[in-house]
Every structure is written in structure tokens, then in C-alpha cells.
Amino acid sequence: MPELNRRQFMAVSAAGAGVLAGAASKTQAAAAPKTPPVCIFSKHLQFIVEYDALAKATRDLGVDGVDLTVRKGGHVEPAKVETDFPRAVEAVRGVGSEVYMITTTLFSGDDPEARPIMSMAQKLGIQYVRIGGQMYNRDKNPAEELPAFTEQLRSLTALAEEYGLTLGYHNHSGYGNVGGPIWDLYEMIKAVGSPRLGSNFDAGHASVEGAFGAWQTNARLMAPYVKMMAVKDFIWNKNKPEWVALGKGIVQTAEVFKIMRAAGFSGPVSMHFEYKVKDNNALLAEIKDAAVTCRAELAKAGYG
């Protein structure tokens, strides 16, 4: 076989490098997490009672889907989960949208509402379930109370494993909220040790509790366990958070998304609106704007 001259060698090498680069690019694309779906927390649309109207409103808001309240006072009452839960999901899917997650008040496997809700979620093909929170006793050491909370979560997680669902515990800011400091939620998730239990990481509340720098440490600590997310924004009003429109406050949403993307996060993102507007039409306009902002923040974080 004749030897390759320099020009031939360079051409072959370049071609080989191109093949390798192309293969690497495909591998990287396959490994990159999918862009999370942007959802509206249906709590903020509670003034829309009929499921068909809720579905149409969701479609018109420019979001990907719904974080549906399945709790007392929510769009689906737990007592009517067998009838109303399927109706709500059917209506949303009927307009080309999706129920990506549900929000409940479940915290223990002993809750009589737990099995009916989880069973129906499984039947409807809804994977993500936000669960309820707990409060510390002001007169006790939090470290002493945490084991009991952990065992309750363990029992609920056992049901989630049975039904193939993924639970997310929501971190709320404010004194006494279990999970608010993040380290305690991390300890509970680690102790339970199941991929079916994780965090519904609220970037806004995490930023309230660690506005200067701790939010970054906490986000990185929790990132491998984040299953779902919530986004909102705030400014400081003296020593209290004042909630504002997404992108108008101090929460570094794109930076939070970057941390989560690096950990492979692709679960649903639920938009929350905790500030007052003049009327329901104004709220709908705020939701539309927030959906655009949220997608822009995801893009800044590197999501496709």
C-alpha cells in the first residue's frame, strides 16, 4: 500500500476529527437535559371554577401546562378525586396542554387521602406530586423533631414507590417552616434514601432565606435531589420580602436554573404569583408576561 503524502494525511486526519467531533456533539446533545415545561400553579386561577374554562385559560396564557391543586379548597377536592381529577385532566389535555404536576397537602402515608390521590395520579399518567409541609415547635430543638418528620416522609415515599410517582417537598421561607433552611430537607431526603423523594425547589423562598450567598450553596446542595421547581421574585421591604413580578426583583433565576441544569434537572417549573394585582384580568396578563420571562431565564441558563 503506497504511503500517504502530507496533504492526504492532513485530509484523512481532518475527516477523522470531524467524525469524532460529530459523535461527541451527538453524545453531548443526548446527555443534555430537556428544557423543563413551564407551568402555572392553578391556585392562582382558583377564580376559574369550570374545568373547561380552566383548560382554555391555560392554553391562552402561553404556558406548557398546569400544576394542578388537588387539596381542600383546590381545583380538585380530595373527597372527589375519583370523579373530578380525571375530568380536570381530560379538559386540560383536550386543549393540547398538560397537567405536569399536582400540589397536595400530603405528608404521611397514614393520610387517608394519600392512596386515592396517588392511585388516580398513576392512572392518569401524572408523575410529579408536590407534598405538604410541616412546622417546627417553637419551644423545641429542630434537630430533635426532624426524625419524626423524616419517618412520616418515609411512609409517604413508600406509597410513591408503590405507584411509581415522584414526590417533591416545597421549601417555604419564614420562621418554623421545616425545609426552609434547606439543610433539614437535605437531611430528610438523604435519610429516606429513595429516588422517589426529592425537592420541589422554590428559587424565591430559597433566595429569601439566603439572599446574599447562601442560596447558591443551598441550591448546589439540593440540586441532585430536585425533582420539580417553583419560581417567584421579590425585593426587600425593610426586613421582609415583598413579592414582585418575575424578573423585577433580586432572585437570580437564571443562575439557579444553571445550577439545576448542571445536575441534569428537566422537571416541571411552576410559576407562583404572591403579589396583589388590581383584578383577575391583570393577573392573567402578569402570567403571560411571566411565562415569557421564565423561558428567557431558562435560555440564559443554557436550556435549548
C-alpha positions as CSV (number, residue, x, y, z in Angstrom):
1,M,0.0,0.0,0.0
2,P,1.5,3.3,-1.0
3,E,2.3,5.8,1.8
4,L,0.1,8.8,2.3
5,N,1.6,12.1,1.3
6,R,1.3,15.1,3.7
7,R,-1.8,16.5,2.0
8,Q,-3.6,13.2,2.1
9,F,-2.6,12.6,5.7
10,M,-4.0,16.0,6.7
11,A,-7.2,15.4,4.8
12,V,-7.7,12.0,6.4
13,S,-6.9,13.4,9.9
14,A,-9.4,16.3,9.4
15,A,-12.1,13.9,8.3
16,G,-11.4,11.7,11.3
17,A,-11.5,14.6,13.6
18,G,-14.8,15.7,12.1
19,V,-16.4,12.3,12.7
20,L,-15.2,12.3,16.3
21,A,-16.4,15.8,16.8
22,G,-19.8,14.9,15.4
23,A,-20.0,11.9,17.6
24,A,-19.1,13.9,20.6
25,S,-21.6,16.6,19.7
26,K,-24.4,13.9,19.4
27,T,-23.3,12.4,22.7
28,Q,-23.4,15.8,24.4
29,A,-26.8,16.6,22.9
30,A,-28.2,13.3,24.1
31,A,-26.8,13.9,27.6
32,A,-28.1,17.5,27.9
33,P,-31.3,17.7,30.0
34,K,-34.5,18.6,28.2
35,T,-36.0,22.1,28.7
36,P,-38.3,22.0,31.7
37,P,-42.0,22.6,30.9
38,V,-43.3,25.9,32.3
39,C,-46.5,25.5,34.3
40,I,-49.0,27.8,36.0
41,F,-49.8,26.9,39.6
42,S,-53.6,26.6,39.4
43,K,-54.0,28.2,42.9
44,H,-53.8,31.5,41.1
45,L,-56.6,30.6,38.8
46,Q,-58.9,29.5,41.5
47,F,-61.4,32.0,40.4
48,I,-62.0,29.9,37.3
49,V,-64.2,27.1,38.6
50,E,-65.2,25.1,35.5
51,Y,-62.5,22.7,34.2
52,D,-63.1,23.5,30.5
53,A,-62.7,27.2,31.2
54,L,-59.5,26.5,33.3
55,A,-58.1,24.5,30.4
56,K,-58.8,27.2,27.8
57,A,-57.3,29.9,30.1
58,T,-54.2,27.8,30.5
59,R,-53.9,27.3,26.7
60,D,-54.2,31.1,26.1
61,L,-51.6,32.0,28.8
62,G,-48.8,30.6,26.7
63,V,-47.6,28.1,29.3
64,D,-46.9,24.4,28.7
65,G,-49.2,23.1,31.3
66,V,-50.7,23.2,34.8
67,D,-49.6,22.5,38.3
68,L,-53.0,21.4,39.5
69,T,-54.2,21.8,43.1
70,V,-55.5,18.5,44.5
71,R,-56.3,19.6,48.0
72,K,-59.0,21.1,50.1
73,G,-60.1,24.3,48.5
74,G,-58.3,23.4,45.3
75,H,-59.4,22.7,41.8
76,V,-59.9,19.1,42.8
77,E,-61.2,18.3,46.3
78,P,-59.7,15.1,47.7
79,A,-63.1,13.8,48.5
80,K,-64.0,14.0,44.8
81,V,-60.7,12.7,43.4
82,E,-62.3,9.7,41.7
83,T,-64.6,11.9,39.6
84,D,-63.1,15.4,39.4
85,F,-59.4,14.6,39.0
86,P,-60.0,12.8,35.7
87,R,-62.4,15.5,34.5
88,A,-59.8,18.2,35.1
89,V,-57.0,16.4,33.4
90,E,-59.2,15.4,30.4
91,A,-60.2,19.1,30.0
92,V,-56.6,20.3,30.1
93,R,-55.4,17.7,27.7
94,G,-58.3,18.3,25.4
95,V,-56.9,21.8,24.5
96,G,-53.4,20.4,23.9
97,S,-52.0,21.3,27.3
98,E,-50.8,19.0,30.1
99,V,-51.0,18.5,33.8
100,Y,-47.3,18.1,34.6
101,M,-47.6,18.0,38.4
102,I,-50.1,18.2,41.2
103,T,-50.0,20.1,44.5
104,T,-51.3,18.3,47.6
105,T,-51.1,18.6,51.4
106,L,-50.0,15.0,51.8
107,F,-47.2,14.4,54.3
108,S,-47.6,10.9,55.7
109,G,-48.5,7.5,54.3
110,D,-51.2,7.3,57.1
111,D,-53.1,10.2,55.5
112,P,-56.4,8.6,54.3
113,E,-56.3,10.8,51.2
114,A,-52.8,9.6,50.1
115,R,-53.6,6.4,48.5
116,P,-56.7,7.6,46.5
117,I,-54.8,10.6,45.2
118,M,-51.7,8.6,44.2
119,S,-53.7,5.8,42.7
120,M,-55.5,8.3,40.4
121,A,-52.4,10.2,39.6
122,Q,-50.8,6.9,38.4
123,K,-53.9,6.1,36.3
124,L,-53.8,9.5,34.7
125,G,-50.1,9.3,33.9
126,I,-49.0,12.2,36.2
127,Q,-45.6,11.6,37.7
128,Y,-44.9,14.6,39.9
129,V,-46.6,15.2,43.2
130,R,-45.8,18.2,45.4
131,I,-46.5,17.3,49.0
132,G,-47.4,19.2,52.2
133,G,-45.0,20.9,54.6
134,Q,-44.6,20.8,58.4
135,M,-43.8,23.3,61.1
136,Y,-41.3,23.1,63.9
137,N,-42.4,23.6,67.5
138,R,-41.1,27.0,68.6
139,D,-40.1,25.6,72.0
140,K,-38.1,22.6,70.8
141,N,-34.8,21.9,69.2
142,P,-35.4,21.4,65.4
143,A,-32.8,18.6,65.3
144,E,-34.8,16.6,67.9
145,E,-38.0,17.0,65.9
146,L,-36.6,16.1,62.5
147,P,-36.5,12.3,62.9
148,A,-40.3,12.2,63.4
149,F,-40.9,14.3,60.3
150,T,-38.5,12.0,58.4
151,E,-40.4,8.9,59.3
152,Q,-43.7,10.4,58.1
153,L,-42.0,11.2,54.8
154,R,-40.6,7.7,54.7
155,S,-44.1,6.2,54.9
156,L,-45.4,8.6,52.2
157,T,-42.5,7.7,50.0
158,A,-43.3,4.0,50.3
159,L,-46.6,4.7,48.7
160,A,-45.0,6.8,46.0
161,E,-42.7,3.8,45.2
162,E,-45.7,1.6,45.0
163,Y,-47.4,3.8,42.5
164,G,-44.3,4.9,40.6
165,L,-44.7,8.6,41.5
166,T,-42.1,11.3,42.3
167,L,-42.6,13.4,45.4
168,G,-41.3,17.0,45.9
169,Y,-41.1,18.8,49.2
170,H,-41.6,22.5,48.8
171,N,-39.3,24.9,50.8
172,H,-41.0,27.9,52.3
173,S,-39.3,30.8,53.9
174,G,-40.2,32.1,57.3
175,Y,-39.7,31.1,60.9
176,G,-40.6,27.5,61.8
177,N,-41.0,26.1,58.3
178,V,-39.5,22.6,58.0
179,G,-37.4,22.6,54.9
180,G,-37.0,26.4,54.8
181,P,-33.3,26.4,55.9
182,I,-32.7,23.7,53.2
183,W,-30.2,21.7,55.3
184,D,-33.1,20.0,57.1
185,L,-34.8,19.0,53.9
186,Y,-31.5,17.6,52.6
187,E,-31.1,15.5,55.8
188,M,-34.6,14.1,55.5
189,I,-34.2,13.2,51.8
190,K,-30.9,11.6,52.4
191,A,-32.3,9.6,55.4
192,V,-35.2,8.3,53.4
193,G,-32.8,7.4,50.6
194,S,-35.3,6.9,47.8
195,P,-35.2,8.4,44.2
196,R,-39.0,8.8,44.6
197,L,-38.5,11.6,47.2
198,G,-36.8,14.9,46.4
199,S,-37.2,18.7,46.4
200,N,-39.8,21.0,44.8
201,F,-37.1,23.7,44.9
202,D,-38.6,27.2,45.3
203,A,-36.0,29.6,44.0
204,G,-37.8,32.6,45.5
205,H,-38.1,31.2,49.0
206,A,-34.5,29.9,48.9
207,S,-33.3,33.3,48.0
208,V,-35.3,34.9,50.8
209,E,-33.5,32.6,53.3
210,G,-30.1,33.1,51.8
211,A,-30.2,36.3,49.7
212,F,-26.6,37.2,49.8
213,G,-24.8,34.0,49.1
214,A,-26.3,31.0,51.0
215,W,-28.9,30.5,48.2
216,Q,-26.0,29.3,45.9
217,T,-24.7,26.9,48.5
218,N,-28.2,25.6,49.2
219,A,-29.1,25.3,45.5
220,R,-25.9,23.3,44.9
221,L,-26.6,21.1,47.9
222,M,-30.1,20.3,46.8
223,A,-29.6,20.2,43.0
224,P,-29.1,16.4,42.7
225,Y,-32.4,15.9,44.5
226,V,-34.5,18.5,42.8
227,K,-37.5,16.9,41.0
228,M,-39.7,20.0,40.4
229,M,-39.2,23.7,40.8
230,A,-41.2,26.9,41.7
231,V,-40.2,30.4,40.6
232,K,-41.2,33.8,42.0
233,D,-39.4,37.0,42.7
234,F,-39.1,39.6,45.5
235,I,-37.5,42.8,46.8
236,W,-36.7,43.6,50.4
237,N,-39.2,45.8,52.2
238,K,-37.2,46.6,55.4
239,N,-36.7,43.1,56.9
240,K,-39.4,41.3,55.0
241,P,-39.7,40.0,51.4
242,E,-42.2,41.9,49.1
243,W,-43.2,39.6,46.2
244,V,-43.0,41.2,42.8
245,A,-43.3,40.1,39.1
246,L,-40.8,37.6,37.9
247,G,-37.6,39.3,36.7
248,K,-38.4,42.5,38.6
249,G,-36.8,41.5,41.9
250,I,-33.5,40.2,43.2
251,V,-33.8,36.5,42.6
252,Q,-31.1,35.3,40.2
253,T,-33.4,32.9,38.4
254,A,-31.2,32.1,35.5
255,E,-28.3,31.4,37.9
256,V,-30.5,29.0,39.8
257,F,-31.5,27.3,36.6
258,K,-27.8,26.9,35.6
259,I,-27.1,25.1,38.8
260,M,-30.1,22.8,38.3
261,R,-29.2,22.2,34.6
262,A,-25.7,21.1,35.6
263,A,-27.3,18.5,37.8
264,G,-29.5,17.2,35.0
265,F,-32.8,18.8,36.0
266,S,-35.6,18.7,33.5
267,G,-38.7,18.5,35.7
268,P,-41.7,20.9,35.6
269,V,-41.3,24.5,36.7
270,S,-44.3,26.0,38.4
271,M,-44.8,29.8,38.3
272,H,-46.2,31.4,41.5
273,F,-47.7,34.9,42.0
274,E,-47.9,36.0,45.6
275,Y,-48.4,39.8,45.0
276,K,-51.6,41.7,44.5
277,V,-52.9,43.0,41.2
278,K,-56.0,45.1,40.5
279,D,-58.2,42.3,39.1
280,N,-58.2,38.8,37.5
281,N,-57.6,40.2,34.0
282,A,-54.5,41.9,35.3
283,L,-53.3,38.6,36.8
284,L,-53.8,36.8,33.6
285,A,-51.6,39.4,31.9
286,E,-49.0,39.0,34.6
287,I,-49.0,35.2,34.0
288,K,-48.5,35.7,30.2
289,D,-45.5,38.0,30.8
290,A,-44.0,35.7,33.4
291,A,-44.1,32.8,31.0
292,V,-42.0,34.8,28.5
293,T,-39.6,35.8,31.3
294,C,-39.3,32.3,32.7
295,R,-38.5,30.9,29.2
296,A,-35.9,33.6,28.7
297,E,-34.3,32.7,32.1
298,L,-34.2,29.1,31.1
299,A,-32.5,30.0,27.8
300,K,-29.9,32.1,29.7
301,A,-29.2,29.0,31.8
302,G,-28.4,27.0,28.7
303,Y,-31.6,25.1,28.1
304,G,-32.5,24.7,24.4
